[in-house]
Amino acid sequence: MTGLDSWYAYMKSHDRAALWDLLHPDAVFESPVVHTPQRGRDITFKYLSSAEKVLGGHFTYVGEWRSDNGAVLEFKTIIDGIEINGVDIISFDSEGRITHFKVMVRPLKAINMLHRLMAEQLAAQS
């Protein structure tokens, strides 16, 4: 099973332990609304598990582009009537663990809404 296969398995199962195991201890997360990279497994786990709750039931991947050590996954979802379109740019190490996860989102209305919802979700986890 490749790292990308493991990511898809996590997205299907929502198994938080599987997500934790999938993240490299030095993983870096880049958010579309936070200007500095978030470094480490703990914070990356917090962001990714929060995003799963925020993005909800209509989330689906609609495109995929692979490289030797990563992938770009295009996604769509709808929250409160706003269609969100974005990409997850994921890099994996040789053991299939996520080393870098960058999210880019459009349109601006969606970014603003996600900023608010993610802040609420992250605060609830603290």
Secondary structure, 3 states (H helix, E strand, C coil): CCHHHHHHHHHHHCCHHHHHHHEEEEEEEECCCCCCCEECHHHHHHHHHHHHHHHCCCCEEEEEEEECCEEEEEEEEEECCEEEEEEEEEEECCCCCEEEEEEEEECHHHHHHHHHHHHHHHHHHC
